[in-house]
Amino acid sequence: MSGHAEDASASRPSTAGTPGGGPDSGAEDGPTVDVRVQRTRARLREAVLRLATEQPVEDISVADLVRAARVNRTTFYKHADSPAAVLAQVLYEDLDQVRSKWIDDTLTSGLPAHEVWERASAALIGHLGRHDALYTVGLVGRRSPVLHRLLVDHFIASVRTLLEREPEMLPGAPSDQDDTEAAAPGAYGPVGWRIDAYSRFVAHGEVGLVEAWLSLPAPRDPRLFSSAAEAMLPAWLSARQKPESAPAP
């Protein structure tokens, strides 16, 4: 299964600016600047991925990153405000695709629940495998709160996106209360609150499963992860969806 940063610690870096100053800057407009911007971004991404396989991203300084990427500080701050922000953007681009495919499978394919989760787990394991050293360094032993939060936010956004499209999936009787009203004793609460609460509940459990799986010695068995994910996720979330549900964009 698969989500986004709600916290500033791992928020997506801004890419609105163009490089300026130093070897990666220039006064030209148009395609020349675009090429330089893309080259700088590629350097920063490659460098942060390499450095984060050696130490948690919190321990990577801006000085370390700009030196490894061969850019200057002025250029760096036109792209991001921290190494963690660069790493978040790289990982989110991959995780967004994992989420999109999971939601599409869940809502539109008519696949049995176990196959949906097998496919989702395979996609997530593929992502973890592409960045195995990075996640092992950051998550085993809880060395990187930023990386932990990044994954939690990814799963929160994934479940929330699904539930906002299909709120009837939520367990319990629908509440007729407005989201601004306090829930009565024993009530399930407003739909908006339930979507938020249930998304967070699932997300933290899923990240715990990821951490437990990564703590195993390599090579790890993907079937162990997928079977555990299917067994532990709530029945209301893993239930097969209606074929007529609208497709995810």
BAKEBA-481234 format. One record per atom (N, C-alpha, C, O): x, y, z. Coordinates in steps of 0.1 Angstrom, whole numbers, plus 5000, padded with zeros to 4 digits. Layout:
% BAKEBA-481234
XYZ...
This chain:
% BAKEBA-481234
500849885000500050005000500950125000502150125002500150224998500950334999500550445008501250545009501450815006501450925010502151045012503151045005501851205022502551325019502951395032502451365042503951475031504351545043503351645048502951735040502851625060502051725066502951815074502551935077504151775078504951845087506051915079506451865069506552025084507552105077508852035076509652065068509151935085510451875086510751805073511951785070509751755066510051685053509251735042508851655033508951865042508051915032508851925018510051925018508051925008508651934994509352064992508752174995510552054987511252184984510652264973510052204964510852394973510352474962511252464951512452454952510752454939511552454926511152574917511452564905510652674923510152784915511352874910511252924899512452884918513452964914514352904904514352784901515252984898516252944889517552964895517753064902518552884892519852894898520453034895520253094885521253084905521853204903523153214911523253154922524253264905525553274912526353154910525753044910527653164909528553054908528452974895527953024885528952854895529152784882527852734876527752704864526752734884525452684878524452804875523352774874524952924875524153034872524453094859525553074853523553184854523853244841522753354839521753354845523053444830522153554827521253514816520253594814521453404809520653364798519253334802518953284813518353354793516953314795516553194786517353154778515453134789514953034780515552894782515952864794515752824771516252684772517552664780517752564787518452764778519752744785519552744800520252664807518752834805518452834820517752704824518152644834516852664816516152534819517052414820516952334829518052414811518952304812519852304824520052204831520252424828521052444840520252414853520752354862518952454853518152424864517952274866518152214877517752204855517552054855518851994859518851894867519952044854521251984858521552004873522051904880521252114878521452144892520552054901521051994911519252044897518351954905518851814904518851744915519351764893519851634892521051604901521151504907521951704901523151694910522751694925523251604932521751774928521351774942520651644946520951594957519851594937519151464940520151354941520051274951521051344932521951234932522851244945523151134951523251364948524151374960523351344973523951274981522151394974521451364987521151214988521151164999520751144977520551004978521850934982521750834990522950974977524250904980524550934995524950835002524451054999524851085013523951025023524350985034522651015019521650955029521750805030521150745039522550735022522850595024524050575034524250465038524650685037525750675046525450725060526050685070524450815061524050865074522650925073522150955062521950935085520550985084520551125078521551205080519551165071519451295064519651405074520151515070519151395086519351495096520851535099521151645102521751435096523151465099523851515086525051545087523151535075523751595063523551745064522451795064524651815063524651955064524552015050524751945040524052135049524052205036525452205030525552185017526452235038527752235033528152095026528852095016527851995033528151855028527451835014528051785005526151875014525351855001525851934990526051884979526152064992526552144981527952104976528252114964528752054985530052014981529951884972530551874962529051794977528851664969528251694956528451624946527351794955526551824943527351914934526951934922528451974939529252074931528352194927528352234915527652244937526952374935527252464947527752414957526852584946527152674957525852694966524752654962526052754977524952774986523752854980522652824982524152964973523153044967522252964958521052974958522852884950522152804940521252704948520152684945521852644958521052544966519752604972518752544970519852724978518752784984517652834974516552864978517952834962516952854951516152734948515152744942516552614953515952494951515252434963514252364962515852454975515352394987515952464999516852544998515352435011515852505023516552405032517052445042516652275028517452185036517652055028516952025019518651975032518851845026517651755027517351685018516951765038515751685040514651715030513951625025514551845026513551885016513951825003513051784995515251824999515651764986515251614986514751564976515651544997515351404998513851374997513451284991513051455004511651435004511051444990510251364986511551544982510951564969511351444960510451394953512551394961512951274953512051154957511551084948511951124970511151004974509651024971509050924967509151144973507751164970507351134956506251084953508251174947507851154932507651014929506850974921508450924936508350784934507150724941506350644936506950774954505850724962504450774957503450704958504450884950503150934944502650834934501450814932503650774926503250674916502750554923501750484918503350514934502850394941501450414946500550324945501150534952499850564956498750564945497750504947499150634934498150644923497750504918496650474915498750414917498450284912497650204922496650134918497850214935497150144945495650194945494750114945495450324944494050374944493350334932492150294932494050334920493450294908493050144909491950114905493950064914493549924915492349904924491449824922492349974936491349954946489950004941488949934943489950104933488650164929488150114916486950114914489050074907488550054893488749914887488149874878489649834893490049714886489149604888489149504880488449594899487649484903488449364907487949254907489749384910490549274915490149224929489649304937490349104932490149054946491049134955492049174952490549144968491349224978492749174979493649254980492949044980494248994982495249034971496349054973494649034958495549074947495849224947496949264943494849304951495149444952496249474962497249554959496249404973497249424983498649364979499649424983498549254972499849194967500549294957501749314958499749354948500249444939500749574946501849624942500049624955500449744963501649714971502549804971501749604977502949564985504149554976505249594979503949494964505049474955505549614950506749634949504649704948505049844943505849914954506849974952505349894967506049964978507449894980508449964983507449764980508749694981509749734971510949744973509249754958510049804948510649934951511849954949509850024957510350154961511450144972512550204971511150054982512050034993513349974987514450004992513249884978514449824972515249914964516549904965514650004957515450104950516250194959517250254955515850214971516550294981516850214994516650275005517250094992517350005004518350055014517950065026519550095010520550145019520050275027520250285039519350365019518850485025517850455036517950505047516850365033515850335043516450255055516050275066517350165052517950085062518750175072518650165084519550275067520250365075519250455083519550475095518150495077517350595084516250535093515950595103515750415090514650355097515050245107514450235118516050165104516450065113517150125125518150205123516650105137517150175149516550315151517050385159515550355142514850485143515850595143515750685152516850595134517850695134517350825127517950935130516350815119515950935111514450965114513550905107514151055123512751095125512151155112510951145109512951225104512451285092511951185082510951195076512751075080512350965071511150895076510350855068511150875089509950805095508650885092507650835088508851025095507651105093507251115078506051125075508251115069507951115055507051005051506151015043507450885055506650765052505250765058504250735052505250805071503950825078503050915070501850885067503551025066502751125058502351065045501251095040503150995038502850925026501650835028500650845020501650755038500550655040499250735044498150695040499450835053498250915056497550965044496350955042498351035035497751095023497150985014496151015008497750865014497150765005495850715010494850715002495750685023494450635028493450755028492250725025493850875031492950985031492351015018491151035016493251005007492751024994491650924990490650954984491950794994490950694991489650714998488550704992489750745011488550765019487750885015486450885016488350985011487651105006486851084994485851144991487350984986486650954973485550844976484550844970485750764986484850654990484550655005484950565011483950765010483650775024482750655030482850635042482050595021481250475026482050365030481550265036483350365027484250255032484450265047484750165054484250385053484450395067483550305075482350295073484050235085483250155094482350235103482650345106481250175107480350245116479250315109479250345096478250355116477150425110477550565106478350635114477050615095477350755091476950855102475850835108477650955104477351065113476551175106476951215095475551225112474751335105475251475111474651575108476351465119476851595124477751665114478451605106477751795115478651875107480051855113480151835125481051865104482451855109482851955120483751925128482152065121482452165131481752125145482152195155480852035145480251995158480951895165481651805159480851895178481451795187480651665186479451675186481351555186480651425185479951395199480551415209478751335198478151295210478751175216479451095209478651145229479251025235478750905228477550885226479750815224479350695218479250705203479050605196479250825197479050845183480350815176481450825182480250785163481450765155482150895152483350895149481451005152482051135149481851175135481351095126482151305132481951355118482851275109483951225112482351275096483151195086484551255084485451175083484651385084485951445082486951395093488151365090486551395105487351355116487751215115488851175118486751125112487050985110487950955099488850865101487851025088488851005077490251035082491150965079490351145089491751185094492251085104493351045103491351045114491850955124492150815119493150765123491350765110491550635105492750625096493550535096492950735089494150745080495450745088496450675085495450815099496650825108496850685114497950645116495750625118495950495125496550385116497450315120496050385103496650285094498050325090498950235089498350455089499650495084500750455094501750405090500450475107501550445117501750295117502850255119500750215116500850075116501650025104502549935105501350085092502050045080503550075081504450005076503850195086505350225088505950135098507150105096505250095108505849995118506149865111507149805113505249825102505549705094506749725085507549635084506849835079508049865070509349855078510349795074509349915090510549915099510849775103512049735104509849695107510049555111510649475100511549395102510149495088510649425076512049465073512949375070512349595073513749635070514749585081515949575078514249555093515249515103515649365101516649325107515049295092515449165089516749165080516949255073517549065082518749055073518449035059517448965055519249095050519049075036519548945032520548895038519048885021517848925013516548905021516348795026515649005020514348995027513348925018513348955006512448855023511348785015510248885013509548915023509948925001508849014998507448955002506549025006507348825002506148755005505748775020504648775024506848785028506548805042505948945045505048955053506449045038505849175039504449175034503549225041504149125022502849135016501849055024500649105026502148945029501248865037500948925050499748925055501948985056501649055069500849185067499949215075501049255056500249375053498849335051497949405056498549235043497149185040496549135053495349165055497249065062496649015074496349115084495349105091497149225085496949315096496149445092495649505101496049475080495249585076493749565079493249455078493049665083491649655087490749595075491049635063489849515078488949455068488249565060488049545048487849675066487049775059487949845048487449895038489249845050490149905040490549805029490749855018490649685032491049585022489949525015490149445006488749565018487549505011487549544997487949654993487049454988486949484974485949594972484949604978486349684963485549804960484549774948484749684940483549864947482549844937483149874923483949964922482849794913483449814900483049944894483749994885481849994898481450124892482050244898481750354893482950224908483650344914484350424904484950364894484450554906485150644896486650614897487150594907487250614885488750594885489450714891489050824890490650674896491550784901492150854890492450794880492350984891492951054880494451024878495051074869
